[in-house]
Every structure is written in structure tokens, then in C-alpha cells.
Amino acid sequence: MLKYLVFVFTFNTLGRLPLPVLYGLMSFMAWVAYYVVRGARRNIEQNLRHVMPKGAKESEVRRTAQRILENVAFYYADLARLPRMDIDDFFRRRLVYKGVEEHLRPAIREGKGVIMLTSHFGNPEMAMQGLIPLGIPAFAVTEPLHPRLSKFLDEVRGSKGHEFAPVNVGSVKKIMRKLKEGDGIVALMGDRDIKGPKMLLPFCGVETMMPTGPIEVALRAGAVVIPAFSMRRSRYVMVAEAEERLKLERTGDMASDVRAGALEYLERYERRLRADPGQWAVLEAIWDTPVAGGGTRTGLGGGS
């Protein structure tokens, strides 16, 4: 109950601040968090050592970790402002969308159902909200929290028209129904999943457990999977890009097909991470084994 009340009070307070003031405040809080929240800082820096070039200086790792915390803080600032935000103005002035006409709309027109497979990179929340001015409805599942807190946050996320629901049996059934209807998209995360199927897969050269549920759902439903990534290009401007669909194969061997699809997605995600690791909004440790003294250049295929 206390956590719920803190979120409600904080969102209702911060969401009323002018954006420059709010971002300035959140930037300061991220700087403080870097020195105070040691567990998150340790996780972020160990993750970065898997992604950044081998031999990267510790000062560079620290600066990137601080940038990650700042981007996470900006994510919550944007979410707090969302119910009061003019989403059309946000789309015109603060968001650049790529790949919609080339990849996303053609996939929707096929009527097979579309999964937009995104990740904790940049600000996927606001990239998804940017689909509203484009006339593309979306349903997304979220991490289950305390029921009242989940309901509050999903109402905030859905304040502009999209649908959100925590991961459970009911939401999985709704995903399958939405894909069958073929109207709009289903948005899922492909890099971190608290619940659902997982598989030991190579990621940035080291095996770890990664979610495979979205790929399995797509294979079972016959849906198209469009990888999508967002990036914060400046304090106020974001870029979102829908990529070419995954080349999913249905050979009859579900485990093999799921693995192949997940690896293709992770390979694209890995390229994004290596190009701009400061966009990586993950505070939990991804790998069990730390990397000492820098990252690794090994890629999914054994080399980069």
C-alpha cells in the first residue's frame, strides 16, 4: 500500500511540472542514485562490461552507467507527464519515427497479426505512444506488481488510448485474440521477462537466460514479428525505428524454430547495444558471471 501511495503522489506531483524543470530534477536524482543505490550501479556496470569494447576505461564505464540512470529517470518523468501530455504535439516536435511505412504498415495489412518486439532500450514507452497519432492501436503486457500499483501504472500508460495489462493467463489469451483479429499490434519485450518461457542463449558472447515467449507466441499464432528500437537523441528528442521483420521459420521443430528466431532478434539488439550502450535501461544483472577489466568483442556468431 505504501509503495502505491508513493507512486500516486509522486506521479501526480511531478507530472504537473514544466518539462525542463522536471528533467532537471530527475537528472539530479539520477546523479544521486548512482552514488547511493550501489546494487543497481554494480549491476549496470557489470552489464556494460559485457557490451562495451574490451579494455574500456573504468571512467568510461562509469559515465555510461550514469547516463543509463539518467535515461531511466527521464523515462519515469515522461510516464508521469503522459496523462497531461499533448501526444500529437509530442509526435510532431519530439519524436522521429522510422520504418512505419516500409515495415510496420505492410505487415499489419497482411492481417496475420503483428508483434512489435521491443526492449528496455531508449524509451519504448513513449515510442509506443507515438503510434497513436499514426492511427495504429496497440496492446501491451507489463510486469506484474502489487495489483493496485499495476492497475494505476497501466491506467497511466493507457491514458492516450492504448491497452495495457500485467502478464497473466488472461493477458496471454488476449494477445492471441488480438493477433487473430489482425487489427493494430501487440507490443512485447524481447530482452527481459519476469514470467514466461526462457532459454539459455548467447548474448554479447556469453550465454544467459533470455525470454523466448514472444517468438513462441508468434510461431504458434502465425504472426509477423517486427523488431523495434527507440533511442534518446537529445534530452527532449527521441527516435523510434521499426525494422524489417524477423525471418521466422516453421520447420515443425518448435524448440529449434524458437531458438533461431530469438537469436536473430538478439543479434539485432546486440548491434544497438554496442552502438550506444548508454540507452540500455536495465538495472538488473543480465549475466551470472561478471566480466573483469572490460567487455568482450565476441558476438552472437562468435565474432564481431
MIMI-360688 format. One record per residue (C-alpha): x, y, z. Coordinates in Angstrom, 2 decimals, padded with zeros to 5 digits, m for minus. Example, Ala and Ser with C-alpha at 12.3 -4.5 7.8 and 13.67 -1.06 7.14 Angstrom:
MIMI-360688
<atom px="012.30" py="m004.50" pz="007.80"/>
<atom px="013.67" py="m001.06" pz="007.14"/>
***
This chain:
MIMI-360688
<atom px="000.00" py="000.00" pz="000.00"/>
<atom px="002.81" py="002.44" pz="000.87"/>
<atom px="004.57" py="001.93" pz="m002.47"/>
<atom px="001.26" py="002.51" pz="m004.27"/>
<atom px="000.61" py="005.76" pz="m002.39"/>
<atom px="004.18" py="006.97" pz="m003.05"/>
<atom px="003.78" py="006.34" pz="m006.79"/>
<atom px="000.41" py="008.09" pz="m006.94"/>
<atom px="001.65" py="011.12" pz="m005.02"/>
<atom px="004.93" py="011.33" pz="m006.96"/>
<atom px="003.32" py="010.96" pz="m010.37"/>
<atom px="000.58" py="013.47" pz="m009.62"/>
<atom px="003.17" py="015.94" pz="m008.34"/>
<atom px="005.96" py="015.51" pz="m010.87"/>
<atom px="003.56" py="015.22" pz="m013.78"/>
<atom px="002.46" py="018.82" pz="m013.27"/>
<atom px="005.95" py="020.32" pz="m013.51"/>
<atom px="007.18" py="022.02" pz="m016.70"/>
<atom px="009.30" py="019.58" pz="m018.68"/>
<atom px="012.65" py="021.47" pz="m018.34"/>
<atom px="012.16" py="021.69" pz="m014.57"/>
<atom px="011.14" py="018.03" pz="m014.32"/>
<atom px="014.07" py="016.81" pz="m016.43"/>
<atom px="016.49" py="018.92" pz="m014.41"/>
<atom px="015.16" py="017.46" pz="m011.18"/>
<atom px="015.27" py="013.90" pz="m012.48"/>
<atom px="018.80" py="014.37" pz="m013.83"/>
<atom px="019.93" py="015.41" pz="m010.35"/>
<atom px="018.13" py="012.45" pz="m008.76"/>
<atom px="019.83" py="010.08" pz="m011.21"/>
<atom px="023.23" py="011.52" pz="m010.24"/>
<atom px="022.43" py="010.95" pz="m006.56"/>
<atom px="021.14" py="007.44" pz="m007.26"/>
<atom px="024.43" py="006.49" pz="m008.91"/>
<atom px="026.25" py="007.02" pz="m005.63"/>
<atom px="023.51" py="005.88" pz="m003.24"/>
<atom px="021.90" py="002.85" pz="m004.93"/>
<atom px="025.01" py="000.69" pz="m005.02"/>
<atom px="023.30" py="m002.55" pz="m006.08"/>
<atom px="021.83" py="m001.04" pz="m009.24"/>
<atom px="025.12" py="000.72" pz="m010.03"/>
<atom px="027.03" py="m002.55" pz="m009.68"/>
<atom px="024.56" py="m004.40" pz="m011.92"/>
<atom px="024.67" py="m001.72" pz="m014.61"/>
<atom px="028.45" py="m001.57" pz="m014.70"/>
<atom px="028.83" py="m005.36" pz="m014.82"/>
<atom px="026.31" py="m005.49" pz="m017.69"/>
<atom px="028.21" py="m002.77" pz="m019.52"/>
<atom px="031.48" py="m004.72" pz="m019.29"/>
<atom px="029.88" py="m007.41" pz="m021.45"/>
<atom px="028.84" py="m004.85" pz="m024.07"/>
<atom px="031.49" py="m002.16" pz="m024.19"/>
<atom px="034.79" py="m002.78" pz="m026.04"/>
<atom px="037.40" py="m004.87" pz="m024.28"/>
<atom px="039.68" py="m002.66" pz="m022.27"/>
<atom px="037.18" py="000.19" pz="m021.94"/>
<atom px="038.35" py="002.59" pz="m019.24"/>
<atom px="036.54" py="002.45" pz="m015.90"/>
<atom px="035.83" py="006.17" pz="m016.21"/>
<atom px="034.01" py="005.49" pz="m019.49"/>
<atom px="032.01" py="002.66" pz="m017.91"/>
<atom px="031.03" py="004.95" pz="m015.03"/>
<atom px="029.95" py="007.77" pz="m017.36"/>
<atom px="027.85" py="005.34" pz="m019.40"/>
<atom px="026.26" py="003.93" pz="m016.23"/>
<atom px="025.37" py="007.46" pz="m015.09"/>
<atom px="023.81" py="008.13" pz="m018.49"/>
<atom px="021.73" py="004.96" pz="m018.19"/>
<atom px="020.39" py="006.06" pz="m014.81"/>
<atom px="019.57" py="009.48" pz="m016.24"/>
<atom px="017.67" py="007.91" pz="m019.15"/>
<atom px="015.74" py="005.70" pz="m016.71"/>
<atom px="014.87" py="008.80" pz="m014.68"/>
<atom px="013.68" py="010.58" pz="m017.84"/>
<atom px="011.53" py="007.52" pz="m018.66"/>
<atom px="009.66" py="007.89" pz="m015.37"/>
<atom px="009.39" py="011.65" pz="m015.91"/>
<atom px="007.76" py="011.10" pz="m019.31"/>
<atom px="005.43" py="008.48" pz="m017.86"/>
<atom px="004.37" py="010.81" pz="m015.04"/>
<atom px="003.55" py="013.55" pz="m017.57"/>
<atom px="001.77" py="011.25" pz="m020.01"/>
<atom px="m001.85" py="011.81" pz="m018.86"/>
<atom px="m001.39" py="015.59" pz="m019.27"/>
<atom px="000.71" py="015.38" pz="m022.42"/>
<atom px="m000.47" py="016.53" pz="m025.84"/>
<atom px="000.51" py="013.38" pz="m027.69"/>
<atom px="000.13" py="014.97" pz="m031.13"/>
<atom px="002.48" py="017.78" pz="m030.12"/>
<atom px="004.93" py="015.21" pz="m028.73"/>
<atom px="004.80" py="013.34" pz="m032.04"/>
<atom px="005.42" py="016.48" pz="m034.11"/>
<atom px="008.15" py="018.07" pz="m032.01"/>
<atom px="009.90" py="015.35" pz="m030.02"/>
<atom px="009.63" py="012.05" pz="m031.88"/>
<atom px="011.09" py="010.85" pz="m035.17"/>
<atom px="009.55" py="007.57" pz="m036.36"/>
<atom px="011.26" py="005.42" pz="m038.98"/>
<atom px="010.23" py="002.23" pz="m040.74"/>
<atom px="006.47" py="002.56" pz="m040.24"/>
<atom px="005.52" py="002.77" pz="m043.91"/>
<atom px="008.29" py="000.41" pz="m045.04"/>
<atom px="007.84" py="m002.37" pz="m042.49"/>
<atom px="005.06" py="m001.91" pz="m039.94"/>
<atom px="002.01" py="m000.95" pz="m042.01"/>
<atom px="002.64" py="m003.60" pz="m044.72"/>
<atom px="002.82" py="m006.25" pz="m042.00"/>
<atom px="m000.44" py="m005.05" pz="m040.44"/>
<atom px="m002.18" py="m005.10" pz="m043.83"/>
<atom px="m001.37" py="m008.81" pz="m044.21"/>
<atom px="m003.87" py="m009.49" pz="m041.42"/>
<atom px="m001.80" py="m012.24" pz="m039.79"/>
<atom px="m001.24" py="m010.30" pz="m036.58"/>
<atom px="001.85" py="m008.26" pz="m035.74"/>
<atom px="004.08" py="m008.45" pz="m032.69"/>
<atom px="006.23" py="m005.37" pz="m032.23"/>
<atom px="009.18" py="m006.83" pz="m030.33"/>
<atom px="010.98" py="m004.13" pz="m028.40"/>
<atom px="013.38" py="m003.90" pz="m025.49"/>
<atom px="014.47" py="m001.89" pz="m022.47"/>
<atom px="016.47" py="000.43" pz="m024.70"/>
<atom px="015.85" py="004.15" pz="m025.05"/>
<atom px="012.23" py="004.82" pz="m024.14"/>
<atom px="009.96" py="002.08" pz="m025.59"/>
<atom px="007.03" py="003.51" pz="m023.62"/>
<atom px="006.99" py="006.80" pz="m025.49"/>
<atom px="007.83" py="005.15" pz="m028.81"/>
<atom px="004.69" py="003.07" pz="m028.41"/>
<atom px="002.63" py="006.15" pz="m027.51"/>
<atom px="003.88" py="007.69" pz="m030.75"/>
<atom px="001.86" py="005.11" pz="m032.67"/>
<atom px="m001.37" py="006.83" pz="m031.58"/>
<atom px="m001.06" py="009.82" pz="m033.97"/>
<atom px="m000.24" py="007.28" pz="m036.69"/>
<atom px="m003.58" py="005.56" pz="m036.08"/>
<atom px="m002.04" py="002.25" pz="m035.00"/>
<atom px="m003.67" py="000.79" pz="m031.86"/>
<atom px="m001.59" py="m001.40" pz="m029.57"/>
<atom px="m001.98" py="m003.85" pz="m026.71"/>
<atom px="000.99" py="m004.44" pz="m024.41"/>
<atom px="001.68" py="m006.57" pz="m021.38"/>
<atom px="003.53" py="m005.17" pz="m018.38"/>
<atom px="005.46" py="m006.52" pz="m015.43"/>
<atom px="003.01" py="m007.60" pz="m012.68"/>
<atom px="003.37" py="m005.60" pz="m009.48"/>
<atom px="001.07" py="m005.19" pz="m006.49"/>
<atom px="m002.45" py="m005.28" pz="m008.04"/>
<atom px="m003.31" py="m001.67" pz="m007.13"/>
<atom px="000.04" py="m000.37" pz="m008.34"/>
<atom px="m000.17" py="m002.36" pz="m011.59"/>
<atom px="m003.67" py="m001.00" pz="m012.19"/>
<atom px="m002.55" py="002.58" pz="m011.53"/>
<atom px="000.50" py="002.41" pz="m013.80"/>
<atom px="m001.38" py="000.65" pz="m016.60"/>
<atom px="m004.09" py="003.33" pz="m016.43"/>
<atom px="m001.38" py="005.98" pz="m016.77"/>
<atom px="000.15" py="004.11" pz="m019.72"/>
<atom px="m003.27" py="003.69" pz="m021.32"/>
<atom px="m004.40" py="007.28" pz="m020.79"/>
<atom px="m003.99" py="008.12" pz="m024.50"/>
<atom px="m005.79" py="005.09" pz="m025.89"/>
<atom px="m003.54" py="002.02" pz="m025.96"/>
<atom px="m004.35" py="m001.02" pz="m023.81"/>
<atom px="m002.04" py="m002.40" pz="m021.11"/>
<atom px="m002.35" py="m005.37" pz="m018.78"/>
<atom px="000.03" py="m007.25" pz="m016.46"/>
<atom px="001.37" py="m010.61" pz="m017.60"/>
<atom px="m001.03" py="m013.39" pz="m016.63"/>
<atom px="m003.07" py="m016.14" pz="m018.24"/>
<atom px="m005.83" py="m013.67" pz="m019.18"/>
<atom px="m003.44" py="m011.29" pz="m020.94"/>
<atom px="m001.86" py="m014.16" pz="m022.90"/>
<atom px="m005.31" py="m015.17" pz="m024.14"/>
<atom px="m005.94" py="m011.56" pz="m025.10"/>
<atom px="m002.66" py="m011.45" pz="m027.03"/>
<atom px="m003.71" py="m014.47" pz="m029.08"/>
<atom px="m007.14" py="m012.91" pz="m029.71"/>
<atom px="m005.61" py="m009.60" pz="m030.80"/>
<atom px="m003.24" py="m011.37" pz="m033.18"/>
<atom px="m006.09" py="m013.35" pz="m034.65"/>
<atom px="m008.11" py="m010.17" pz="m035.21"/>
<atom px="m005.12" py="m008.64" pz="m037.01"/>
<atom px="m006.02" py="m005.07" pz="m036.04"/>
<atom px="m003.13" py="m002.98" pz="m034.74"/>
<atom px="m000.20" py="m004.56" pz="m032.96"/>
<atom px="000.78" py="m006.44" pz="m029.83"/>
<atom px="003.86" py="m004.94" pz="m028.14"/>
<atom px="006.12" py="m007.29" pz="m026.21"/>
<atom px="009.57" py="m007.11" pz="m024.63"/>
<atom px="012.27" py="m009.38" pz="m026.03"/>
<atom px="015.16" py="m008.74" pz="m023.66"/>
<atom px="013.86" py="m009.21" pz="m020.13"/>
<atom px="010.82" py="m011.12" pz="m018.99"/>
<atom px="009.92" py="m011.83" pz="m015.37"/>
<atom px="007.47" py="m014.53" pz="m016.35"/>
<atom px="007.20" py="m016.83" pz="m019.35"/>
<atom px="009.42" py="m019.20" pz="m021.34"/>
<atom px="013.18" py="m018.65" pz="m021.33"/>
<atom px="016.13" py="m020.32" pz="m022.99"/>
<atom px="019.88" py="m020.33" pz="m022.43"/>
<atom px="021.17" py="m018.27" pz="m025.36"/>
<atom px="024.40" py="m016.50" pz="m026.32"/>
<atom px="024.06" py="m012.76" pz="m025.79"/>
<atom px="027.04" py="m010.48" pz="m026.32"/>
<atom px="029.23" py="m013.58" pz="m026.45"/>
<atom px="028.17" py="m015.12" pz="m023.12"/>
<atom px="025.23" py="m017.46" pz="m022.57"/>
<atom px="022.46" py="m016.35" pz="m020.25"/>
<atom px="018.74" py="m016.99" pz="m019.81"/>
<atom px="016.75" py="m014.84" pz="m022.25"/>
<atom px="012.98" py="m014.70" pz="m022.84"/>
<atom px="011.58" py="m016.66" pz="m025.78"/>
<atom px="007.85" py="m016.24" pz="m025.13"/>
<atom px="007.25" py="m013.60" pz="m027.85"/>
<atom px="008.86" py="m015.77" pz="m030.51"/>
<atom px="006.90" py="m018.83" pz="m029.41"/>
<atom px="003.65" py="m016.85" pz="m029.47"/>
<atom px="004.41" py="m015.59" pz="m032.98"/>
<atom px="005.18" py="m019.08" pz="m034.26"/>
<atom px="002.01" py="m020.55" pz="m032.76"/>
<atom px="m000.18" py="m017.69" pz="m034.00"/>
<atom px="001.42" py="m017.38" pz="m037.43"/>
<atom px="002.12" py="m013.71" pz="m036.65"/>
<atom px="004.75" py="m011.36" pz="m038.06"/>
<atom px="007.46" py="m010.09" pz="m035.69"/>
<atom px="008.73" py="m006.55" pz="m036.25"/>
<atom px="011.74" py="m005.62" pz="m034.08"/>
<atom px="011.51" py="m002.02" pz="m032.90"/>
<atom px="014.00" py="000.10" pz="m031.01"/>
<atom px="013.95" py="003.61" pz="m029.58"/>
<atom px="016.79" py="005.99" pz="m028.80"/>
<atom px="017.00" py="009.29" pz="m026.96"/>
<atom px="018.96" py="011.52" pz="m029.33"/>
<atom px="018.94" py="014.55" pz="m027.05"/>
<atom px="017.32" py="015.47" pz="m023.78"/>
<atom px="013.99" py="016.16" pz="m025.50"/>
<atom px="014.07" py="014.34" pz="m028.85"/>
<atom px="013.63" py="010.58" pz="m029.39"/>
<atom px="013.95" py="008.35" pz="m032.43"/>
<atom px="011.91" py="005.17" pz="m032.86"/>
<atom px="012.56" py="002.67" pz="m035.62"/>
<atom px="010.56" py="m000.33" pz="m036.82"/>
<atom px="012.90" py="m002.76" pz="m038.55"/>
<atom px="012.46" py="m005.42" pz="m041.19"/>
<atom px="010.52" py="m008.44" pz="m039.90"/>
<atom px="012.28" py="m011.44" pz="m038.41"/>
<atom px="012.74" py="m014.37" pz="m040.79"/>
<atom px="010.85" py="m016.90" pz="m038.67"/>
<atom px="010.90" py="m020.49" pz="m039.91"/>
<atom px="008.27" py="m023.09" pz="m039.05"/>
<atom px="010.01" py="m026.43" pz="m039.58"/>
<atom px="007.91" py="m028.43" pz="m037.15"/>
<atom px="010.64" py="m028.41" pz="m034.50"/>
<atom px="009.28" py="m025.73" pz="m032.15"/>
<atom px="012.31" py="m025.54" pz="m029.86"/>
<atom px="014.69" py="m025.14" pz="m032.80"/>
<atom px="012.47" py="m022.56" pz="m034.50"/>
<atom px="012.09" py="m020.55" pz="m031.28"/>
<atom px="015.85" py="m020.59" pz="m030.73"/>
<atom px="016.55" py="m019.41" pz="m034.28"/>
<atom px="014.04" py="m016.56" pz="m034.04"/>
<atom px="015.28" py="m015.46" pz="m030.62"/>
<atom px="018.90" py="m015.45" pz="m031.82"/>
<atom px="018.02" py="m013.29" pz="m034.82"/>
<atom px="016.31" py="m010.77" pz="m032.55"/>
<atom px="019.17" py="m010.77" pz="m030.03"/>
<atom px="021.69" py="m010.21" pz="m032.82"/>
<atom px="019.87" py="m007.05" pz="m033.88"/>
<atom px="019.52" py="m005.94" pz="m030.28"/>
<atom px="023.20" py="m006.55" pz="m029.63"/>
<atom px="024.14" py="m004.26" pz="m032.53"/>
<atom px="022.07" py="m001.48" pz="m030.97"/>
<atom px="023.64" py="m002.02" pz="m027.55"/>
<atom px="027.18" py="m001.94" pz="m028.84"/>
<atom px="026.50" py="001.21" pz="m030.87"/>
<atom px="025.02" py="003.13" pz="m027.92"/>
<atom px="025.18" py="001.31" pz="m024.55"/>
<atom px="024.01" py="004.41" pz="m022.69"/>
<atom px="020.48" py="003.74" pz="m023.96"/>
<atom px="020.27" py="000.40" pz="m022.10"/>
<atom px="017.59" py="000.89" pz="m019.43"/>
<atom px="018.17" py="m002.31" pz="m017.43"/>
<atom px="019.07" py="m002.14" pz="m013.74"/>
<atom px="019.23" py="m005.88" pz="m013.07"/>
<atom px="022.21" py="m008.17" pz="m013.72"/>
<atom px="021.79" py="m009.98" pz="m017.05"/>
<atom px="024.69" py="m012.43" pz="m016.67"/>
<atom px="025.53" py="m014.53" pz="m013.61"/>
<atom px="029.27" py="m014.34" pz="m014.26"/>
<atom px="030.88" py="m010.88" pz="m014.13"/>
<atom px="033.46" py="m009.77" pz="m016.66"/>
<atom px="036.57" py="m008.28" pz="m015.09"/>
<atom px="038.55" py="m005.46" pz="m016.63"/>
<atom px="036.31" py="m004.61" pz="m019.55"/>
<atom px="033.87" py="m006.10" pz="m022.01"/>
<atom px="034.12" py="m008.64" pz="m024.76"/>
<atom px="034.17" py="m008.27" pz="m028.52"/>
<atom px="032.67" py="m011.70" pz="m029.07"/>
<atom px="029.30" py="m011.54" pz="m030.86"/>
<atom px="026.42" py="m013.97" pz="m031.25"/>
<atom px="028.11" py="m015.65" pz="m034.15"/>
<atom px="031.47" py="m015.98" pz="m032.40"/>
<atom px="032.96" py="m012.68" pz="m033.59"/>
<atom px="032.10" py="m009.04" pz="m034.12"/>
***
